[in-house]
Each structure stands twice: as structure tokens, then as C-alpha cells.
Amino acid sequence: MKKLDPRSSLLIGGEWRPASNGARYDVVNPATEEIIGYAPQAGAADALDAVEAADRGLQKWRRTDPWTRSKVIRRISRLIDERRKEIARLITVEMGKPLDQAEGEVQATIDLYDWFADETRRVYGQVIEARKPANRQYVTFEPVGIVAAFTAWNFPVLLMSRKIAPALAAGCSIVCRPAEEAPGAVLAIAACCMDAGVPAGVVNVLTGVPGEITSTLMAAPSVRKVTFTGSILVGKMLMRQAADTVKRLTMELGGHAPVIVHSDVDVDRVAQMSAVSKYRNGGQVCAAPTRFYVHESKADDFARVFAERAGRLKVGDGLESSVEVGPMATRKRRDAVEGLVEDAMSKNAKLISGGRRPAHLNRGWFFEPTVLLDPADDSRMMTEEPFGPVATINRFSTMDEVIAKANGLEFGLAAYVFTNSLTKAHETADALEAGVVGVNTFVASLAETPFGGTKQSGFGREGGFLGIRDYLDAKFTNMEFLD
């Protein structure tokens, strides 16, 4: 058989192959709207093949000792490091983020595999003292089984690696369905897994629009766990489907992060930090700071500095040097953001920066970094996850008022606080309903820290010492000695 390019193939059972029906689709660069390649459109037959391959791989991998698994995962990290430039470029041309930000995503991915290479050897059991001398009671942990993983396009390699790395560490096999917009970067990570010595069938990748892929994997009884990063709507659908076969779930379902800026801060410094962080990855970040609540004594100054900084951000093709904001990943996403801005302005929000497609860019799905002042609480911008380069700034006067507004939505992924008061820092962080709280920082996720949400932002944690837990089953053994 002709050797296929891994970046335009399915990976099933250790083999790179086309879709069984020969179907494929175009992959488009969002900065130029040009077709840059193609990927197979997997169907039900491919998904069933992947499940069967994953079952064969599971039987071997789960019996591989943790020290050996650790060495293989460490090699994955090193191979990604060696190929970081190529992988970063794939991320940029497929989903649009500036190249330096893509390289940052690759570094975070390297860190993730490095972390879980160590976690592989830290799956500790427990001995429970028995009530009788003739008893021994202990708890051990075993891999949950085959994992189905579905991810979004905004951090294609990091999001999928948050699922592959702990699955491998726990001894599971996995079937991955990356976002159809950015398949090549994930396939490049899968190639690193194969080249590092992961056995055939342990990591499988199915590309294409969800359709038959998702429904087939969700119906398969041998798929024991589902992990998903994406919208609340799709997450709820997967939860309903998972009930039929009682699959374990990890759900990271997005957010609409509030930022509380107290009156005791250096407002210029915080506003500058906020603008840079907000528009990272074009605002297409589930933990992105979005709803800025600034104390009324500093709100106008904050808005002025924030808008000025946002207006200086360079927008363009992510492959160009010094570009800070790339395109939206899809035309649909750009159109959605435009609709949110129009709705907010129709309800008397003041546009103080951006709000348009850049005049100097006649191709690509670009939208200017946008700042809205005092949008109405009932505007769609304030109630729906914008997932784009738009920030809102509102003013507050009391702690009770701002906490009520910050916690007023069903999102609960990330939240941020800025203050020079230790008392206010603790008081505000404790009151916020979020899985991640940043105090005087916008860093929400690291390889060594748990990431996940509350309320309708989902459940389960990825990364850190908790990241491996959802890939393991606890087994209690009660052993009694016979006379």
C-alpha cells in the first residue's frame, strides 16, 4: 500500500489510511480563505474499526508496566519538542492564531506529556486496616478502558493532548475526533505518539465533521469514557447519549469569565495586562477574560487605557511577524461575533474601540479587537459566550453588587480578581463560582494544575494531580484467609 501523509490520513490500529468510503474534505486557512489541504471524512465503518483497534491496543497497553509507559510518554514529549516549529505552523495555518502563540501552545503541550510521564508512576493504591487479623483490605486503580475524545479548534494540540496524555498514563487506549477545522496539527501529535513507541491501536484519530463518527463512538458499549471540550449545547447532547451505555464523562464546556477590578490597583497597568490577555488567540479561549467589572472610581480610566491598547494591537495573518491578533477560525464564528456586537449596541452599549472587519484586510475572517462600555445586562453579549475579540466593561460600586453580577450566569469556568489587598483577594476569590480563579494574573492553566469548571461549564478536571483520576477505576479487594 502506498505510504500516506499522516497529516491527511486517518490513524487506525497503527496504520495511516484514507476513509473507507474515500470521502475527504478541504481544510481552509482562515487568514486567506485558501484551501491548504484535505483530510479524510471518516464514517461509521471507520469509527467501528477504530474501536476494535482500540480494544486490541488496550489489552496490551493496560498490561504494560508504568515505568515503561512513562518512558514512552516522555519520548512523545521530546519528539514534539523536536518538531515544534512544524507543529506550530500547522496550528497557525489551520486555525489562524499568531505563530508565537502557536509555539506557546506547543510548549504547553510538551509540558503536559512531560507531567503525565511522571504521573504514570504515581498511581498509588491504599491498604485499609481490616477489622480482623485474618483479613487484608486494599484499593487498587485500573484503567477505565477505551476513551473517546472530542475537542474544539481553538487549541487543537493542547486540548487533545489533555486527553491523550492522561489516558496513556492510566493505561487506556483512545479514539480521538479533533475539530474538523484543524486536523493536521492533531495528526502530527499522533505521529509523535506512534514514533515514540505507543503500541498500535492505543492512539487512533478519526477526522471529519462529527456525524457518524460521534454517534458510532457514543453507541459503542466498549467505549467506557467520553471526554469533551466544546459548547454547552453539544456537551448536553453527549451526556444524554452517554446515559444509554453509562459512560464516564469529563466535560469542559466553555465560559464567560468575569474580571473584578477593585479600586486599589494601578489601573493603567491592569488595563494594559487585560487588553493583551483578552485578545490572545483572537479571544477564542474558553477561559478568556470577557466581562470586566471595574470599580466606579476607576472605570473610565480603565476603559480609556484598555481601548487604546486594544486599538494598537496588530491584526493580520498569523504567519506575519509582529501580528498579535489573527483571524477568527471560521466565517461562522466571525458572523456570530458581529451579531453579538450589533445586539449590544442596539441596547445602548457604547462602542469605544473596534467593532468592524479591518478595512486593510479584504480576505480572511478577521474582526477588530472590540471594546463595549456599559452593555446592558440582558444583551446577548453579556449572557452568551462571545468566543471572539470582544470585551465588555461595566462599573460597580459594592462587593455584593459585583459578586451577584459575576456569578449571575450559568457559566463557571474561570474568573479573575485584581487587587492589592490580601483581604479583598481572599474575599473575592472565595465568593466567585468558578473552577479556576486568577488573582492578579490571567494564567488559568498549567500542566501541573487542575483545569475545569462548575455549573454548566462542566465537570471533571484536566491536568495536575487530578487529571489522571477520571481515567482510572478504583477496585476494592477484601481478602480473608481461610483456616
N, C-alpha and C positions, 0 to 999 in steps of 0.2 A: 504494500500500500504506500502511496506517496506520502512523504512526511509533510504534515500540515503545520502552518504557522500557529503556534499556541495562542497568539493574540486574535485569531479569527476562527477558533475551534471550540468545541465542547471538550471538557475533560471528564471522561467516564471510565472508571476502572483502570486508571493509569494510562489511557490512550487518548490522544488528541484526534478528534474526529468531527465530521460535519453532522448536522442534524439528520436524523434517519430519513426524513422526507425531502431533504435537500434544501429546505427553506432557509432563507437568510434575510437580513435587513441592513439598511445603511446606518452607519454611525456618522454623526454630523458634528463639526466643530462649531460651537455656539458663537464664537467670535467672528467667524467668516461665513457661516451658513454653508460651508462646503462639505461634501462627502469625503471623509478621510479614510474610510474602510468599511468593512462589513463584519457582521457576526452571525452565527447560526441562530435560527429561531427554533429552539427546542420545543418538542411536543410531548404528548403523554407517553409515547413509546420510549423516548429518551429519558424521561423522568423515572419510569419504571426500571429501565436499565441502570440508572444511577443509584436507585435504592437497592437493587440487587448487588451492585458492585460495592456499595457502602456496607452492606451486610457482610460480604466476604472480607472486606478490609477490616471491619470491626472485630471479627473473630481473631484476626492476627494482632491488631494493634492493642486491643484490650489486654492481651497476654504478654505484651512487650513490657519489660520491667521499666520503672520510672526513670532510672538513670540513663537507659538507652533512649527513651523518649525525650528526655531532657537534652541530650546531645544533638538529636535530630532537630529539635525546635531551635536550639542555639545556632545550628547551621543555617536554618531558614533566615534568622536574623542577620547573619553575616552575608548571605547571598543577596538579601535585599539591600544591604549596605553597599555591596559591590555594584549593584545595578540601580542605585538610587537615581542617577541622572535620567536614565531611560524611563524609569517608572514615573518620575515626576513629570517628565514631558508628556507621557501618555495621559496623566491626570489633567494637565492643562489643556491639551488639545481636545480631550473628550468632554470635560465639563466646564472649562473656562477660567479656573482660578489662576491668579498670577503665579509664575513659576517659582518664586521664592516661597510662596505659601504652599505650593505643591511639595516642594522639598521639605518644608516643615512637617507636612503630613506624613511623608515617607519616614522622616526621623522618628516621629511619634510611633509609627508602625514598627520600626526597628526596636524601639524601646519596649513595645508591647510583647513581641516574641521573646526578647531577652528576659523580661519579667516572668513570663509564663514558663520559660525554660527552667527557672528556679522553682516556681510554684509546683511544677510537676513532682518534685521530690519532697513537697511539704504537705501531702495529703495524709494527715495523721489520723489514726483511729483513736479509740479510747477503751481502756479497761474499766469496767464498773464493778466495784467491790460487791460480791454476792452475799446473800443472807446466810448461806450455808457453806461450810468449808469444802463440801464436795462439788461446788458449782464454780464455773468460770463464766463471766459475762463480759462481752466485748462488742464494740461497734467498729465496723469497717466501712469503707466507702468504695463503691464500684461505679464505672462509667454508666451513664444513663442509657447509652445506646446510640442509634443513628440520630443526627441532628439535621434539621432543615433550617437554613439561614437565608433571610431576605433582607436586603439593605437598600438604602437610598443612594443618590448620586453625588451628594454634596461633599462627602469624604469617602470616596469609593474604596480605597485600600484600607484605611483605618477602621471604618465601620465593619467591613467584612472580617478584618483581622481580629477585631474584638470578639468575634465569634469562632473563627478558626483556631486561634491560639489557645483559648481555654478548653476547647473541645479536644484538641490534640493533647494538651496537658493532662486531661482527665482520662484519656484512653478511648475517646469516642471517635466515630467517623462522622463525616459531614457532607451534606449536599448543599451547595451554595447557588443562590439565584441573585446575582448582582443586578443593580439597576441597568435597564437596557441602554441608557444613555452613556454609560461608562463601563463597558465590559472589558476592554483591553487591559486596563490597569489591574483589575482583579485577576484576570488570567495570567498576567505577569507575576503576581504574587503566588498563584497556584503553581506556576512553573518553578518558582523558588522552592516550594514545598516538595515537588517531585525531585528536583535536583539535589535536595538536601537528604533524600533517602526516606521520605514518607512512603510507606507501602502503597501499592496500587489499590485504589478503591477507598482509601481513607479520606482523601480530599477529592471531591467531584464538583464540577462547575457547569451549570446549565444557563445559557444566555438567552435573552429574548424577552418579549412582553410576557407578563405573568400567565394569563390564560390557563392553558392546560398544565403548565409546569406547576403552579401553585396548587391547583385543585387536586392533581395527582399526588403530590407530596403530602398534602394535608389528609388525604383519604387513606394513605398507606399505614396500616397498623404497626409496621416495624419502625416507622419514624416515631421516636419516643419524645423528642423535644423540638420545639419551634422557637427560634429567636428572630426578632424582627425589629428593624429600625425604620420608622416611617410615620405616616399620618395616623391620627386617631381613628379616622374612618376605616382605613384598611386594617388597623390593629384590631378593632372590634370585630370585623369580619373574620379575621383569622382566629380570634378567640372562640367565636361561635363554631367555626369548623373544627377546631381542636377538641371541642367537647365530645364529638362523636367517637373519638378514639382515645380520649383522656390523655392528651399530650401535655407535657410540661411546657410552660411558656416563660419567656423573657421578652418584655415589651418596652421599647423606648420610643415614645410616641410624640415627641416634639414638645415645644414650649412657647412661651410668650413672656420672656424674662423681665421682671421689674427691676429697676435700679433706683435705690433710695439714696439721695444725696443730701446729707444733713448740712446745717448752716455753718459748721465749724471747719470746713475743708478749704483748701486752696482751690477756689473754683476754676481758675484758669487751667491749672494742672489736671484736675479731674475731667474737665470738659475736653481737653486735648486727648487724654487717655481714652475717654469714652468714644470719641469720634473715630479714632483709629480702630478700636476694638469692634465697634458696631458694624463697620463696613468690611471687616475681614471676610473673605470668601463671598463678597457681594451681599453680606447679610444672610446668606443661605446657610445658617448654622442653627441647630435646634436650641442651643444654649445661648444664642446671641442676645446681648442686652438690647432691649427694644423699647420698653415703657419706662421712660426716665421721669421720676418724681423728684423734683428739686424743691428744697425749702424756699418759700416765697421771698425771703430776703436775698436769695442768690439766683433765683430762676432766670431773670432777664440777662444777667451777666453770663450765666452758664449757656443759655440759648445762643447768645451772640458769639461766644468763643467756639461753641460746638459747630454752629453753622459755618463760621469762617473756615474752620479746619476741614469740615466736610467738603466745602466748595473748592479747596485746594487739592483734594485727592485726585490723582491722575487715573482716568478711566480709559481702558483700551484692551487690546489683545494681550492676554497673559504672557505670551512669549516675548513681548517687547520689554526692554529694560525700564525700570522705574515705574512700571504700571502698578497701581495699588488696588484697583477695583476692576475686575474682569466683567464679562457679560453674565446675565442670568443663564442658567444651564439649559433652559428650554424657552421657546416662544410662549408656551402656555403660562409659564411662571411669570414672565415679564408682563403679559397681559393681565394676569391676576393682580400683580402689584399695582399696575396703573389703575385698575378698578378700585382698589382699596384707597388709593390716594384721592381719586375723584370723589368717592363717597365721603371721606373725611372732610374734604374742602366744601362739599355741599352742606355739611353740618357745622360750618363756621370755623374749622381749623385754619390756622394761618400758616401758609407755606413760606418758610424763611430760607430754604435752600433746595435746589434741585427740582424734582417733580416732573422731569421730562426725559425723553430719549436724547442723548447727546447729539447736538447738531453736527459735530465733525465726524460722526461715525454713521455712515449710511448703510452699513451691513452689520449683522450680528445683533444679538438680543440684549442690548445694553439699556441701562436705566441709570440716571444720575443719582448719586448719593443725596438722599432727600431728608429734610427735617420738617416736621409739622409741630407747630406750637399750639398748645391748648386744644387738642382734638376732643370732641365730645366723648363721654364715657360709653355711650351707646353706638358709636361709629364702628363700622366693621374693622377698621384698623386697630381699635382698642380691644376687640373681642375675638378676632381671628388671628391665627399665627400668620404674620406677614411673609416671613421667609424670603426677605429681599432687602434691598438697600434703603430702608426707610426707618427713621427713628421718630418717636413722639416724645414731646417734653410737656409735662404738666407740673403745676406748682402745688405745694401742700403747706399746711400751717401746723398741724398737730400730729403726734405719733399715731394716735388711734385712727385718725383720718387716713394716713398714708398706708398703714398696715391693712386697713379694710380694703383699700383700692388695690394694693399689691396682691392680696390674697383673694380678690373678688372673682377671679376666673377659675375654670376647672383645670387649667394648666398648673403643673407643679414640678417642672424640671429643674430650672436654675433661677437664682435670684442674686442680687448684688447690693452691697451696702458700702457707702463711703462716709467715713467719719474719723476724727482724731480722738474721739472719746472712747475709751475702753468700755465704759458703761453702756453707751449707746450701741457700740458694736455688738456686745453680747445681747442686749435687749432686743435689737432689731433682728439679728440673726436667729435668735430663739423664736421670734414671733412669725417669721416667714415660713410659709408652707411650700417647701421645695426640697428636692433630693440633694441639691448642691447649692451652697451659699458661698459666694466670694466676698470677703471683706477687704476693701481697698485693693482689689485685684479682679481681673476678668478671667483668670485662669480657672477653668471649670473641670478640666480632665487631664489626668496624667496616667501613665501606665500603672503606677503604684497606688492609685486612689480609686475608690468605687464611684461609678457614674450611673445615674439612673434617676427616675422621677417618682412623684407621688400623684395622687388624684388621677386625672385622665392622661397625665403624661406617662403613665405606665407603671411597671413594677419589675423587680429584679435589678441586679447591679452588674455592670461590666467593668473589668479592671480591678486592680487592688487585690487584697486578700479574699474578698467576697466573690471575685469574678469566676472562680472555678467551681463554686458551690452548686450552681444550678445545673452543672454538667455531671453531677455525682448523685448516686442513690446511697442512702445510709442503710446498712444491714446490721441488725442486732442479732447476735448469736448467744444463745443461753445453753451452756454445756454443763450437763450433770454427769458425774462419774457413777457408774453402776458398781455395786458391791460385787 
